[in-house]
């Protein structure tokens, strides 16, 4: 039975302490059907059943003999939330287990940011895999402008760049070369 439900739990779940203290309805704010919560698993000593109920779980890193679980919950207090749960045993002076305390933390915004960052990282990695880049030292002939590849062969500049990048060449002539190759093109014809 629930023996304490603090103000933070009221704010998070939208359920007032008076409506839950003394009941076994501690599952209702988080699940759409009756099932064990982390504190139930701890009290019953059934840690092996955690995979049935949680996708992220394990021993608590903070609490000796405690349990940890976390995940997305579709409707807690009217919102989809990512919640971290930690449960710890409470023993009496004789060392007997008499209760469990379960704490929870809403890290929804942080988790959304992490997931967005991960999605963007995946997109970036995919984009980088598609990009071919030229880098390093390119050995180019000062005369004919052929480029020497790693195997020692000389390649036309255009061929080399197209093979090592996503660039595609289109040919034309600059004004100086046009004048050099077609000197008569600019002169008017007299008959």
Secondary structure, DSSP 8 states (H G I E B T S, - for coil): ------HHHHHHHS--GGGTTTSS-TTTTT-SS----HHHHHHHT-GGGHHHH-SEEEE-SSSTT-EEEEEEEEEETTEEEEEEEEEEEEE-TTS-EEEEEEEEEE-HHHHHHHHHHHHHHHHHHHHHHH-----S--EE-TTT--EE-TTS-EE-HHHHHHHHSS--------HHHHHHH-TTTTS----
